[in-house]
């Protein structure tokens, strides 16, 4: 007997979950299919940070603003723990401070606050005031513990919205209204495919046209440093990783200075993000290496570059408790959304911004498929 749904979502990472939520909130019958028994990919190997400030102006910023609203709604509805609110970017060089000043004076900087070196150090215990010359505080960012939140969101969708989950199941063919899987045939009026960095299982020729690569990152968990973060923290190298900052004219001078002083970090795509978990441990990263096929091995030298950046701001790093690598899809444009069939959408967040933009993206896709 064929099981019937309004929507089938292929992929149970944060982007797939976002689409399932948007459809379930409309009262649609939804099934989520994933080849893994639990979330193991990029959606749990990250900072759990929903970033608004620094997103490139336009669609990315709009999607991030809407996604933040949904995260806050879910914090209430699904009882998610928001561990941090806000983000402190500390400037170590005049070029970075000049960039932050320009951002502050622009369209998206009005609600952010420029800080002196003393104010930045006062904002975050443990910072070496001599290592910073100022900073910018953004009130928008939210941080959750990804490895806890994904299972909780899955349970919430199943229990409150009746979303069905088929895990440990591969999709072999999509021919609306049928979805063929290793666990049998499903019937769904519409299908959304959210494959992450799996470029070969479904619609490989279509994906290939977009020139996607994989990005490998390295991250670490450090022991409780004895202080508490008041918000997420970033620094100079981070400003070159986010389009909202990198498009500003001052970014060129900062890139040149960092190339002279932190060339190895720049070459390995290192930028510093520090967040804290409920147990006091710190999640610190990360690095970026690109290719179609990337080895799964972490580099001690790259880890050390990340720890060096941490040490400049906070002194000696606490003991490393865990190390891991992650992988996500990467392309020039932040989102790939294609229509291989009128009732099918292929959706890939081609950056590390799935948690930041995924919920807004899910709403847009479901509106496109089902109407207002």
N, C-alpha and C positions, 0 to 999 in steps of 0.2 A: 504493500500500500504506500503510495507516494505522500509524503508530508508536505503540506502547502503553507507558504509564508508570503507576506507582502514584500519582504526584503531579505535577501541573503547578503551577509557581509563576510567576505573572505579575508581573514587576518584579524587576530585578537590583540594586536598592539594598541597603543593609545589612539592612533588614527582610526583604526577599525572600531574601537570602543566608542569613539566620538560619533561616528556615523550611526552606530547602533542606538546610542542615546538619543540623537536627534530624531530618528525614526520612531523609537519607542515613545517619546514624549508626544508624538502625534497619535498614539494609539495603534500604530501599525504592528502587525505580527512579524517579529524579527528573529532570524537565526544567525548566529555567528559561528563560522567554521575556521578551525585552525589546526595545522598539522602537529603542533606541540600540545602537550597536556597542560602546560602552564606557560605564562609569559617568560621568555628567556632572552629576548632580543634587545634592541636598542631602547625599548620603552622602560626597561628596568635597569639599564646600565648607564644611567645618566645622573644629573644633579636633581631631578625632580623640580626644576625651576621653570616657572612660566614667566617669560620675559616679555615686557612691553617696551620699556625705554631702550632704544637702540635698534628696534626693528626698523627695517627700511620703510620710509614713508610710502603710503599707498596700500595695496592689498595686504601686505604682511602686517603692517601696523593695525589696520582695521580688524583683521582676523585675530590678532593678539588681544586687542581690547575686548572683543566679544568673548574670546576664550577665557579671559580673566573673569568676566562676569559669570560664566558658566561654572568655572572652578569654585567661585564663592557660593553659588547656588548649591553645588554638590557638597561643599563643606557642611552645609546644613542638612540637605536631604539624605546624603549617604554617610554623614558623620565622618568626614575626612579630616585629618589633623593638618592644619596649616602650621608648619614649623617656623617659617620666616615670612615676614612681610616687608617688602622694600628691598633696595639694593644700594650699596655704597660702592662707588667707583673712586678709588684713590688715585690721584695723579702724582707720579714720581718725577716727571720732567716738565719743563715749561711748555713744551710742544703739546703734551697731553692736556695740561690745564687750559691752554689756549683753545684746544678743540672742544673741551667741555664748556668753556665760556660761550663759544659760538653756538653750541647745541642749546644751551640754556636760553639764549636770546631768540631761538627759533620757535617754530610752531609747536613742537612737542616738548619743549623744555620748560614751559611756563610753570608747571606744578612741581618741577624738580628744584632742588636747593643747592646752590654753590656753597662750598665750605672752604674755610681756611685750613691750613695744616693743623692748627690746634683744634679746630672744630671737627676735622676728620678723625683725629686721634681720640677726641672725646666721644665721638660717635661709636667707636669700636675699641673696647678694652683689648690690650695686647698689642696694638699697632705701635710700631716704632715711629714716633713723631718725626724723628730726623730723616726718615726714609720717604716722607711724603711732603708735598708742597701745597696740597689742597685736595679738593675732591668734589663729587656731585652725588647727592642723595636722591634717589627716585623712590616714590612711595608705592609704586604699582606692582612690583614683583611679588609672586607667591611661591613658596617652596613646600613641596610634599615629599614624602619618602616613597619613591617610585615602586620599589619592590613590595611595599605594603599596599599601596593605593591600587595598583592594577588588580590584584585579587579581590580587593574590597569593591571596586567598581563592577567587576564581573558578578559578584554576589548580589550587589544592589540591583543591577539590571535584571538578573534572573528573578529575584524575590519581589521587587516592586513593580517591574514592568513586564514580567513574563517572557523575557528574552530567552530563547533556547540557545544552548551552546553545544556544539559538536567538536570536541577536541580529540587530538590524535587521529585526525581525519584529513586526507589530502583531497583537494579538488582537482579532478582530471579533465573536466570539460564544462564549459558554460555555453548553453544554447537555450536562451530564454524561451519558455518559462522553466526550463529544467537545468539543474545543476547536478552534474555527475560527480560523485565522490567515492573514495575508497570504502566508505561506509554505506553506500547505497545512493539512490537518486532522491534529490529534494526538488520541490517545485516552488519557485519564487517569481513573482511578477517583475521584480527589479533586483539587480545585483550590483554591489559595490565591492571592488577588489582593492584591498590595501596591502600590498605584498612587502612593504618595507624595502629591504635591499635584496630580495629574491627577484632577479631579473629574468629567470629562465623558465619558471614553471607555467606562468600564464601570460599570454600576449607578449612573448619575448621580442618579436619583430617590431611591435609598436614601441616598446620600451627602448629598443636599440636606436630608434630614430632620434631619440632625445639626447643621446650621448651621455647617459648617466655613468657615473663612477661610484665606487664604494669609498667611504671615508672610515678609516680605522682611528680610534682614539684610545688613549691610555689614561686611566684614572686610579686614584689611591684612596684608601680610607686610613686616616690617622687617629691615633689614640686621643682621648679627651685631653685638650691642652690646658685645662684648668681655668679657662675663661669661657664666656658664652657670647656667641655672635648675636648681635641685635638685628642683623639682616644678612642677606647674601653679600659677598664681597668680590669685586673685580679690580683690575689694575690696568696699567698702560697698554700692555699687549692685547687685552680684551677689546680695546677700542677699534682695533683693525679687523676684528672678527664679525662686527655687526654693522649692517649696511647703514643704519641711521647715523652712525658716527663716521664710518669709513668713506661715505660720499662727500663729507665736508672738506673744503679746501685744505684745512689745517692737518688733515690726515696724512698728506704727503710729507710734510716736515717731520711728523712723528714717525712715520715709517722709515725715513732716512736715518733719523737718530737711533731708532731701535735696531736697524740693520748694522749700525756701527758698534753699538754697545751690547746688543743681545742677539747677534747674528744667528747663533746656533738655535736659540729658542724660536726665532722667527722662521728659520728654515724648517723646523719640525712642527710648525703650526701650534706652538705652545702659547697658551694664554692662561692666566690664573683666575679660576673661580673657586671660592671657598664657601661651603655651606656646612651646617651642623645638624646632626641627627638628634633624636630625643635622648639617646644615651650619652650624649656629649661628644661622641666621635665626630671627626671632620671628614667630609668628602671633598677631595681636592683634585683638580685637573686643569686642563686636559691638553692633549696633543692632537694633530690632524695629519694623516698620511693618506694619499689618494691612489687609486688604481682600480682596475676591473676585478682583479683577484688579489687579495691581501693575505699575508701569512697571519696566523693567530697568535704570534708570539710578541710579548711585550719586551721593550728594551730598557735595561737598567739605566742606560745613559739618558734616555728620554725621560724616564721617571725622575732622574736626578735634576734635569732641567726644570721640571715642574716644582720639585722640592726647593731648588735654589730660589725660584721666584717667591715661594712661600717664605723662605728664610729671610729674604731681604726685608719683608714687611713685618714679620713676627719673630724673627730670631730662629733659634734651632727648632727644627720640626719635631713633633712628637713621633713616637714609634709608628712604623707602618704596620697596620693590622691586616690589610688586604690590598691586592693589586688585581686589576682586570683590564681587558680590552673590550671595546664595543665597535659596532659597525653600523653605518647608516647610509642611505642613498644620498648622492650629492650631484648637483647640477647648477648651472648658472642661475636659472630661475628657481625660486623657493618652492614651487609646487608644480607637479605634473598632474594634470587632470585631463583625461582623454575619454572619448566615447567610442569604444570598439563596436558597440551596438546601441540602438536607441534606448534600450532598457538596461544598459550596463555602463558603469563608470569605473575607470581605472584611476586611483588616487594615490599619489606618493608625495609625501613631504620630502623634498630633495635638499634637506639641510638638517641641522640638529634641532629644529624648532617644532617638533611634533607636539610636545607638551604645551608649547607657547601658542600655537595657532590651530591645533587639531580640532578643537570643539567648534570654533567658528567655521572652519572648513567643512566639518560634518553638516552643520546646518545649511550651508550654501548648497552642498551637493544634494542633500535630501530635498530641498526646495526645488532644485533643478529637475529632479526625477519625478517628484510627486506634485509639484505645484504649490502655490501659497496655501 
